[in-house]
Amino acid sequence: MKKRIFSIITAALIIVTMLVTSLPVNAWVQWLKPSDLKGSDFTDVPAFAAALDDVFAGDVDLFTSSSFTKEVSLPLGSRMSMNNAYHMRSVTRNVKTYGWTCFIYSNGAFNRLFGEYVHRGTGLKNCYIAVGKGASKMTYDLLANANIKTGAYIRTSPKSDGSYYGNDGHSMIILAYDEKYITYLEGNGDGKGLVRVTKRTYSEFNSAQLTGRGRKITHIVQPTDEWFNELYGNSPEENTYTVSYDANGGFGNMDSCTVPYNGEISLASNGFDRNGHILSGWALKRDYDNAWLTENGWVKEESLGELSPTTFATDGTIPLDASLIKDTYGNVAFTAYAVWADSPRLELASVTVIDDSFKREFYPIGSQGSLSGAQLEFTFTTGDKVRVTVNDSCNNTLPQSFRLKGNDYSFYIDSDIKAEGDNPCYVRIENFKATVISLYGGKSVKSARIVSSPSVSTGENAEVELTYSDGTTETIVATEFIPNESQSEAIGGLMKTNGGFAISWTYSAKVTDDTVTVTFPCGFTKTAENGDFNMDGHFDTTDLASIKLLLSFLNDDQYNAYCAADFNGDGELSTVDLAALKLTLAGVY
């Protein structure tokens, strides 16, 4: 018999244990020390955060007697008297009253924060009832739709319609809420006078404060925005509003600007770019709390969910009025983030020469024609058109680029004059090639001679007299040498001229001891001291400047073209030559 009773008891204990372990664990937490919380945990307004810190530390505008001579301190974790009433005086209405535990504590805390005595919610001067009586459940939507702020006062009632009732209701101060939790400050939180901050899920809150106790919401009261601003120092017209720009994955720079209250944020023309993308607009972010401006107002980044920030049109404006700076206090910085859309590469349909004033009567056979200064119009299959002025470097091997809708397009110009008469001039861009114009080849060059010395070893600024096959002559100025990628002793390439074409240009340069001998086309020679890059008979700071320029633009395959600048004679032009020349000019060598 004893064994049977023991078995029954054991089975019962096992069942109870199973039931207990299967019950959900409470999620609610409480804070009982002022040091556990900071006002800044609940607000971004410094002055208001300081006021909350004072309340947590016990400053709740309550006194022990009607004489208001001895103020009490009720910090978090302390216990209120369950037998004696506390006295308070409304700051704004000079109303004197008294009460017990949660009711008087919450009224005192609200008065400390906003200067008002709530009681039944009537006769309020600077605050208003944001949620009226009757709601039997607390929900996130109830709070969010009423735009409930930190510090709001909530009263509950056992009356079936939620109307005010003094004995069995409860009063609290709402500190924060989100879609899962509500956090609130209360006096007498445990029925024994405990002052605490509590965080619960909505179902836990309803069980503890509403449905579980047969209560409904009597009212939720909070200050008007204007009163809050007056108390905590937000005078919109006196604040500074700064707008900066963020490329958001792109590149470039845009200047920030300062906008006065009731002015307009002018979204500047885009100074950013991004490969493969096109700017579709701007999204506005508030810097101090990482909140984005959406169709639902300012929403913190972590709460966006599927909601997207509002995209404002490029070159549009945003009025900086009260609606934009709602929930914003003090000097505020905004950032306009570039919003990018994918931009596929476009297919070219045609290329047209718009301006051919660059053309001359004829080009020497064997030269390369120049379209420098010409305007080309590129038309794409989408209908997009771009006009580009050809620079003097664009040829069959050196491309010129333009940018359209976030993509770079490079084109080449093939303008070799190979025969007498019309020579087609081609433009190549990606897989597209088109004849854009014909250049007339009229005469072949019979001979050439340099009639004035070049200013540098590569031949620039030399005057060259060309004799054509019909006996006529023409003097042109050599303007820019473009070497072939060759390391041979004879250096070949194209010499551009001020005549609108380029001629073949081959020369050689030899370094012997400390001198450089350069042999130009038609046998013209010139000897210069090593380092005398401009060949004016001595080297000085002008040579130094020229070598610096060369080092900025050259690649390894072009060093042999500039042996006069190879100051140390090691076969390469480098910063070592630059340093050696500097030391020589300084008198060290």
C-alpha positions in Angstrom: 0.0 0.0 0.0 2.8 2.4 0.9 4.6 1.6 -2.3 1.4 2.4 -4.3 0.9 5.7 -2.5 4.6 6.5 -3.1 4.2 5.7 -6.9 1.1 7.9 -7.1 2.9 10.8 -5.4 5.9 10.3 -7.7 3.8 10.3 -10.8 2.0 13.4 -9.6 5.3 15.2 -9.0 6.5 14.3 -12.5 3.3 15.6 -14.1 3.5 18.9 -12.1 7.2 19.2 -13.1 6.3 18.7 -16.8 3.5 21.3 -16.5 5.8 23.8 -14.9 8.6 23.4 -17.3 6.2 23.7 -20.2 4.9 27.1 -19.1 6.3 30.1 -21.0 9.0 32.0 -19.2 8.1 35.6 -18.4 10.0 38.1 -20.6 9.5 41.1 -18.4 12.4 42.8 -16.7 12.7 45.6 -14.1 15.3 48.2 -13.2 15.8 49.2 -9.6 18.9 51.4 -9.6 19.2 54.9 -11.1 22.6 54.0 -12.5 21.0 51.1 -14.5 19.3 53.6 -16.9 20.1 56.8 -18.6 17.7 59.4 -19.9 19.5 59.2 -23.2 18.2 55.6 -23.5 14.8 57.1 -24.2 15.4 60.4 -25.9 17.8 62.2 -28.1 17.0 65.6 -26.6 19.9 66.4 -24.1 17.9 68.6 -21.8 15.0 66.1 -21.6 17.4 63.2 -21.0 18.8 65.2 -18.1 15.3 65.7 -16.7 14.6 61.9 -16.9 17.9 61.2 -15.1 16.7 63.5 -12.3 13.4 61.6 -12.1 15.2 58.2 -12.0 17.4 59.7 -9.2 14.3 60.6 -7.1 13.3 64.1 -8.1 9.5 63.8 -8.5 8.1 67.1 -7.1 6.5 65.4 -4.0 6.5 66.7 -0.4 5.7 65.2 3.0 3.2 67.9 4.0 0.9 70.6 2.6 3.4 73.2 3.7 5.7 72.0 0.8 8.7 72.5 3.0 10.2 69.1 2.9 10.6 67.5 -0.5 11.0 63.8 -0.7 13.4 61.8 -2.9 12.1 58.6 -4.4 14.8 57.1 -6.6 14.4 53.8 -8.5 14.5 50.9 -6.0 13.1 52.9 -3.1 9.7 52.3 -1.5 6.9 54.8 -1.2 4.8 55.1 2.0 1.7 52.9 1.8 0.0 54.8 4.6 0.8 58.5 4.3 -0.2 60.8 1.4 2.2 62.9 -0.6 1.6 66.4 -1.6 2.3 68.2 -4.9 1.7 71.5 -6.6 1.2 71.9 -10.4 3.8 74.2 -11.8 1.6 75.6 -14.6 -1.7 75.8 -12.8 -0.6 76.2 -9.2 -3.0 73.4 -8.2 -2.3 71.9 -4.8 -3.3 68.3 -4.2 -2.3 65.1 -2.4 -2.6 61.4 -3.0 -1.2 58.0 -2.5 1.4 55.7 -4.2 1.2 55.2 -8.0 -1.3 58.0 -8.6 0.6 60.7 -6.8 4.0 59.4 -7.9 3.1 59.5 -11.6 1.5 62.9 -11.3 4.6 64.2 -9.5 6.9 62.7 -12.1 4.8 64.2 -14.9 4.7 67.5 -13.2 8.5 67.4 -12.8 8.9 66.8 -16.5 6.1 68.9 -18.0 4.7 71.2 -15.2 1.2 69.7 -15.3 -1.2 67.9 -12.8 -3.1 65.3 -14.8 -5.8 63.8 -12.4 -8.8 63.3 -14.6 -7.2 64.9 -17.7 -9.4 68.0 -17.5 -8.2 71.6 -17.3 -4.9 70.9 -18.8 -3.0 74.0 -19.9 -0.1 72.8 -22.1 -0.9 69.0 -22.4 -3.6 67.1 -24.0 -5.3 63.7 -24.0 -3.7 61.7 -26.8 -5.7 58.5 -26.1 -9.1 58.6 -24.5 -11.0 56.2 -22.3 -12.2 52.7 -23.2 -9.3 50.6 -24.7 -9.1 47.3 -22.9 -5.8 46.2 -24.5 -2.5 48.0 -25.0 -1.1 47.5 -28.5 1.8 49.0 -30.5 -0.7 50.5 -33.0 -2.6 52.2 -30.3 0.6 54.0 -29.2 2.1 54.6 -32.6 -1.2 55.9 -34.2 -1.5 58.5 -31.3 2.3 59.3 -31.7 2.8 58.8 -28.0 6.1 60.4 -26.8 8.5 59.5 -24.0 7.1 60.8 -20.6 3.4 60.4 -21.4 1.1 59.7 -18.4 -1.2 56.6 -18.5 -4.1 55.9 -16.1 -6.1 52.7 -16.0 -9.6 52.2 -14.5 -11.7 49.2 -13.3 -14.8 50.8 -14.7 -16.3 49.0 -17.7 -16.2 52.1 -19.9 -12.7 53.2 -18.7 -13.9 56.3 -17.0 -11.8 57.6 -14.1 -11.9 55.7 -10.8 -9.6 56.5 -8.0 -9.3 53.4 -5.9 -8.3 50.4 -8.0 -6.7 52.0 -11.1 -3.0 52.4 -11.8 -0.9 55.3 -13.0 2.4 55.0 -15.0 4.8 57.0 -17.1 5.5 55.6 -20.6 9.2 55.7 -21.4 9.5 53.7 -24.7 7.7 51.2 -26.9 8.3 49.3 -30.1 6.4 46.5 -31.9 7.2 44.0 -29.1 7.7 45.8 -25.8 6.5 48.7 -23.7 8.7 50.2 -21.0 7.2 52.3 -18.2 8.0 54.0 -14.9 5.7 53.3 -11.9 5.4 54.0 -8.2 4.1 51.1 -6.1 4.9 48.6 -8.9 4.7 45.6 -6.7 1.8 46.6 -4.4 4.3 47.4 -1.6 5.4 50.9 -2.7 8.3 49.8 -5.0 9.5 52.5 -7.5 10.8 50.8 -10.7 11.1 50.8 -14.4 9.5 47.8 -16.1 9.7 46.4 -19.6 7.0 43.9 -20.7 5.6 42.4 -23.9 2.1 43.8 -24.7 0.5 40.5 -23.6 2.3 40.7 -20.3 1.4 44.3 -19.9 -2.3 43.6 -20.6 -2.3 40.7 -18.1 -0.5 42.7 -15.4 -2.3 46.1 -15.9 -5.5 45.7 -18.0 -7.3 42.5 -18.9 -5.8 40.5 -16.1 -7.1 43.0 -13.6 -10.4 43.9 -15.3 -9.2 47.4 -16.2 -9.3 49.6 -19.2 -7.3 52.7 -20.3 -8.7 55.9 -18.8 -6.5 58.3 -20.7 -2.9 58.8 -22.0 -1.8 62.4 -21.6 1.3 64.1 -23.1 2.6 67.7 -23.7 2.0 69.5 -27.0 5.0 69.7 -29.3 5.1 73.5 -28.7 5.2 73.1 -24.9 7.9 70.4 -25.1 10.0 72.7 -27.4 9.6 75.6 -25.0 10.6 73.5 -22.0 13.5 71.7 -23.6 15.1 74.4 -25.7 14.0 73.6 -29.2 13.3 76.9 -31.0 13.1 75.8 -34.6 13.7 79.3 -36.0 16.9 79.6 -34.0 18.4 76.2 -34.9 20.9 75.4 -37.6 20.1 72.8 -40.2 23.0 71.4 -42.2 22.6 69.2 -45.3 25.5 67.1 -46.5 25.7 64.8 -49.5 26.8 61.1 -49.6 27.7 59.4 -52.8 26.4 56.1 -51.4 28.7 53.9 -53.4 29.6 56.4 -56.0 32.4 58.9 -56.3 32.9 62.6 -56.4 32.5 65.5 -54.0 29.5 67.8 -53.2 29.6 70.8 -50.8 27.3 70.8 -47.8 24.9 73.7 -47.1 23.1 75.3 -44.2 19.3 75.9 -44.5 17.3 78.2 -42.3 14.0 77.2 -40.7 11.1 77.7 -43.1 13.6 77.7 -46.0 14.0 75.0 -48.6 16.6 72.2 -48.9 17.6 72.5 -52.5 18.9 69.2 -53.7 21.9 70.3 -55.7 22.7 69.1 -59.2 24.4 65.8 -58.9 28.2 66.0 -58.5 28.5 62.3 -58.0 29.0 59.4 -60.4 28.9 55.7 -60.3 29.9 53.2 -62.9 27.0 51.4 -64.4 24.5 53.4 -62.6 22.4 56.6 -63.0 21.2 58.9 -60.2 17.4 58.5 -59.7 17.1 60.8 -56.7 18.0 61.5 -53.1 17.0 59.9 -49.7 17.1 62.1 -46.6 18.6 60.8 -43.3 18.7 62.5 -39.9 22.2 62.0 -38.6 21.8 62.0 -34.8 19.4 59.0 -34.7 19.8 57.4 -38.1 16.2 58.0 -39.0 15.1 58.1 -42.6 12.4 60.4 -44.0 9.5 58.1 -45.3 5.9 58.5 -46.2 5.2 57.7 -42.6 7.6 60.4 -41.3 10.9 59.8 -39.6 11.6 56.1 -39.1 14.8 54.8 -37.5 16.9 52.6 -39.7 16.4 49.5 -37.6 12.6 49.9 -37.8 12.3 50.4 -41.5 11.4 46.8 -42.3 9.9 46.8 -45.8 9.3 50.5 -45.7 11.6 52.5 -48.0 12.9 56.0 -47.5 11.2 58.6 -49.7 13.2 59.4 -52.9 13.3 63.0 -53.8 13.9 64.1 -57.4 17.2 65.4 -58.5 17.3 69.2 -58.5 14.1 69.1 -56.4 13.4 70.9 -53.1 12.2 69.9 -49.6 10.5 72.5 -47.4 12.3 72.8 -44.1 9.2 73.4 -42.1 7.6 72.1 -38.8 6.5 68.8 -40.4 10.1 68.0 -41.5 11.7 68.8 -38.2 9.0 67.0 -36.1 10.7 65.0 -33.3 13.9 67.0 -34.0 15.6 69.1 -31.4 18.5 71.5 -31.5 20.9 72.0 -34.3 20.4 69.1 -36.7 22.5 67.6 -39.5 20.8 65.8 -42.4 22.5 63.8 -45.1 21.1 63.4 -48.6 22.1 60.0 -49.9 22.3 59.3 -53.6 19.8 56.8 -54.8 21.2 54.8 -57.8 19.5 52.8 -60.5 21.2 50.3 -62.8 22.2 51.7 -66.1 22.9 49.2 -68.9 25.3 50.1 -71.7 23.7 51.6 -74.8 24.1 50.5 -78.4 25.3 53.1 -80.8 23.2 53.8 -83.9 25.3 56.5 -85.7 28.1 59.1 -85.5 27.9 62.4 -87.3 30.3 65.2 -87.7 28.5 68.4 -86.7 31.4 70.9 -87.4 34.1 70.3 -90.0 35.7 73.8 -89.9 38.9 71.9 -88.9 39.4 70.6 -92.5 42.2 71.9 -94.6 42.5 71.9 -98.4 44.7 68.8 -98.5 46.7 66.5 -96.2 50.1 65.2 -97.1 50.0 61.6 -98.2 51.5 59.4 -95.5 50.4 61.7 -92.8 47.6 61.3 -90.2 44.7 63.7 -90.4 43.4 65.5 -87.4 39.8 66.0 -86.3 40.9 68.1 -83.4 38.2 70.6 -82.5 35.5 68.8 -84.5 32.2 68.1 -82.9 30.9 64.6 -83.2 27.3 63.6 -82.4 26.8 60.1 -81.1 23.3 58.8 -81.4 22.2 55.6 -79.6 19.4 53.2 -80.4 17.6 54.5 -77.4 17.4 58.0 -78.9 20.0 59.4 -76.5 22.4 61.8 -78.1 25.8 63.1 -77.0 28.0 65.8 -78.6 31.7 65.6 -78.0 34.5 67.9 -79.1 37.5 65.9 -80.3 40.7 66.6 -78.5 44.1 66.7 -80.2 45.2 63.4 -78.8 42.5 61.2 -80.1 43.7 58.9 -82.9 43.7 55.3 -84.0 45.6 54.1 -80.9 44.8 56.7 -78.3 41.1 56.8 -77.4 38.9 59.6 -76.1 36.2 58.9 -73.6 32.8 60.4 -72.7 30.3 59.4 -70.1 26.6 58.8 -70.5 24.2 57.5 -67.9 26.8 56.1 -65.6 28.9 54.4 -68.4 32.1 55.3 -70.1 32.3 55.0 -73.9 35.7 55.2 -75.7 36.1 56.1 -79.3 39.1 56.0 -81.7 39.6 58.0 -84.9 41.4 56.3 -87.9 42.4 59.1 -90.2 45.5 57.8 -92.1 46.1 59.6 -95.4 47.2 56.7 -97.6 46.4 57.8 -101.2 45.7 60.8 -103.3 42.1 61.9 -103.3 39.4 61.0 -100.7 40.5 59.0 -97.7 37.7 57.8 -95.4 38.0 58.8 -91.8 36.6 56.3 -89.4 35.3 56.5 -85.9 35.3 53.3 -83.9 33.4 52.9 -80.6 33.2 49.4 -79.1 31.8 47.1 -81.9 30.6 50.0 -84.0 32.7 51.5 -86.9 31.4 54.3 -89.2 32.8 56.6 -91.9 32.2 60.1 -90.7 34.1 62.2 -93.3 36.6 62.1 -96.1 40.0 63.8 -95.9 41.7 64.8 -99.2 45.2 63.5 -99.8 46.7 65.8 -102.3 50.5 65.8 -102.2 53.2 63.5 -101.0 56.1 64.8 -98.9 59.3 64.8 -101.0 61.7 66.1 -98.3 61.7 67.8 -94.9 64.3 69.9 -93.1 64.3 71.5 -89.7 64.8 75.3 -90.1 64.8 76.2 -86.3 66.1 74.2 -83.4 63.6 72.3 -81.2 63.3 73.4 -77.6 63.5 69.8 -76.2 65.2 66.6 -77.2 62.0 65.0 -78.5 61.6 67.8 -81.1 58.7 69.9 -79.9 58.5 73.5 -81.2 60.9 72.9 -84.1 60.0 74.6 -87.3 60.0 72.0 -90.1 59.9 72.9 -93.8 58.1 70.3 -95.9 58.7 70.1 -99.7 55.9 68.4 -101.6 55.9 66.4 -104.8 54.7 69.4 -106.8 57.6 71.6 -105.6 55.5 73.7 -103.2 56.7 74.1 -99.6 55.0 74.6 -96.3 56.5 75.4 -92.9 54.8 73.8 -89.9 55.6 73.7 -86.2 56.1 70.4 -84.4 53.8 70.5 -81.4 53.7 67.0 -79.7 55.7 63.8 -80.2 53.9 60.5 -79.5 56.5 57.8 -79.5 55.9 54.2 -80.5 56.5 51.6 -77.8 60.0 50.9 -78.8 63.3 50.5 -76.9 65.5 50.7 -80.0 68.2 53.3 -80.6 66.1 54.9 -83.3 63.0 56.4 -81.7 59.9 56.5 -83.9 56.5 57.9 -83.6 54.1 60.7 -84.8 54.9 64.4 -84.5 51.7 66.4 -84.3 51.9 69.8 -86.1 50.0 73.0 -86.0 49.0 72.3 -89.6 46.2 69.9 -88.6 48.0 66.6 -89.3 50.8 64.4 -87.9 53.9 63.3 -89.7 56.2 60.4 -89.1 59.1 61.4 -86.9 62.2 59.3 -86.3 65.2 60.4 -84.4 68.1 58.8 -82.4 69.8 59.9 -79.2 73.1 58.8 -77.9 74.7 59.5 -74.5 78.5 59.9 -74.4 80.1 60.8 -71.2 78.1 63.8 -70.0 76.7 64.9 -73.4 73.6 63.9 -75.4 73.7 63.9 -79.2 70.2 63.9 -80.9 69.8 63.3 -84.6 66.5 64.5 -85.9 64.8 63.8 -89.3 66.6 65.0 -92.4 70.0 64.6 -90.6 69.7 67.7 -88.3 71.7 67.1 -85.1 72.0 68.9 -81.8 74.3 68.3 -78.9 73.4 69.2 -75.3 74.8 68.6 -71.9 73.3 65.7 -70.1 70.3 66.9 -68.1 69.7 69.9 -70.4 66.3 68.7 -71.4 65.2 71.9 -73.0 68.5 72.1 -74.9 69.1 75.8 -74.2 72.8 75.3 -73.4 72.6 74.8 -69.7 70.4 73.0 -67.2 68.5 74.9 -64.5 65.1 74.9 -62.8 63.3 74.9 -66.2 64.8 71.5 -66.9 63.8 70.4 -63.5 60.2 71.4 -64.1 60.2 69.6 -67.5 61.5 66.4 -66.0 58.8 66.6 -63.2 56.2 66.8 -65.9 57.6 63.9 -67.8 57.6 61.7 -64.7 54.0 62.5 -64.2 52.9 61.2 -67.5 55.4 58.7 -68.9 55.3 54.9 -68.8 58.3 52.6 -68.9 58.2 52.0 -72.7 58.8 55.7 -73.4 61.9 56.4 -71.4 64.3 56.1 -74.3 62.6 59.0 -76.0 63.8 61.3 -73.2 67.5 60.3 -72.8 68.5 63.9 -72.3 66.6 63.8 -69.1 68.4 60.6 -68.0 70.7 62.6 -65.8 72.5 59.7 -64.1 72.9 57.7 -67.4 71.4 54.5 -66.1 69.1 54.1 -69.2 66.0 55.0 -67.3 64.2 58.2 -66.5 63.1 58.1 -62.8 62.9 60.1 -59.6 66.6 59.3 -59.1 67.4 61.6 -62.0 65.1 64.2 -60.5 66.9 64.0 -57.2 70.3 64.1 -58.8 69.4 67.2 -60.8 68.1 68.9 -57.7 71.4 68.2 -55.8 73.4 69.5 -58.8 71.4 72.7 -59.0 71.9 73.1 -55.2 75.6 72.8 -55.6 76.0 69.5 -53.8 77.4 67.7 -56.9 
